[in-house]
Amino acid sequence: MRDEQIRQTEMEATENGRKAWIVAHGSERLKKCVEHGYDCDDLYVIELAEVEYPGLYYDKSNEVRDGRISNPSMSALNLLEEFQKQYPHAQAKIVFATSLPDEAFGEDEFDEEFEGCTAIMLKDSRLPKRVFKFLWLNTGFREVG
């Protein structure tokens, strides 16, 4: 019974946090969806990712494949520390992205097949999927998203 009460309290806190975030940051569309009682979980998550992690790639389709990395670069380590300070509520980790969706490349065309790149991966308990900052080692830092 006690565990049930704790779970209920956590769910209420999460829902209250979600409502407060929507009031403070949500688009007019999101606010109207909530007001009229429509399911808007996907819209909420996308807007949350855009506002909380501007310029980063939200992997909403769960298409980014990543693996363990050895000997990360100093640039990646510095960025990891920066992200840990900037996003204290998220878990940040350096990974090696081995597969990316086409939309992650933006408008650039690559002559060669993608062989992977270093990335900072963020996990936020409010988001069902992960957020990434890709580090394109041959061209320096590059914004994606």
Residue pairs with C-beta under 8 A, 6 or more apart in sequence:
17 126
18 44
18 126
19 34
21 48
22 30
22 31
22 34
22 44
23 31
25 47
25 48
25 51
26 34
26 44
26 47
27 43
27 47
29 43
30 40
30 43
30 44
30 47
33 39
33 40
33 43
34 40
45 60
45 126
45 127
45 128
45 129
46 58
46 60
48 126
48 127
49 56
49 58
49 60
49 127
49 131
50 58
52 87
52 124
53 87
53 122
53 124
53 131
54 145
55 133
55 143
55 144
55 145
56 122
56 131
56 132
56 133
56 144
56 145
57 64
57 104
57 131
57 132
57 133
57 134
57 144
57 145
58 127
58 129
58 131
58 145
59 101
59 129
59 130
59 131
59 132
60 129
61 101
61 129
62 129
62 130
63 99
63 100
63 101
64 97
64 99
64 100
64 101
64 104
64 119
64 130
64 132
65 97
65 98
65 99
66 95
66 96
66 97
66 98
66 119
66 121
67 95
67 96
67 98
68 95
68 96
69 76
69 94
69 95
69 96
69 118
72 80
72 94
72 118
73 118
73 135
73 137
75 135
75 141
76 94
76 118
76 120
76 135
77 94
79 120
79 133
79 135
79 141
80 92
80 93
80 94
80 120
83 90
83 92
83 120
83 122
83 133
84 92
87 122
87 124
89 124
89 125
90 122
90 123
90 124
90 131
91 122
91 123
91 124
92 120
92 121
92 122
93 120
93 121
93 122
93 123
94 118
94 119
94 120
94 121
95 118
95 119
95 120
95 121
96 116
96 117
96 118
96 119
97 116
97 117
97 118
97 119
97 132
97 134
98 116
99 114
100 114
100 134
104 132
104 134
104 144
105 114
105 144
106 144
117 134
117 135
117 136
117 137
118 134
118 135
118 137
119 132
119 133
119 134
119 135
120 132
120 133
120 135
121 130
121 131
121 132
122 130
122 131
122 132
122 133
123 130
123 131
124 131
132 144
133 144
134 142
134 144
135 141
135 142
136 142
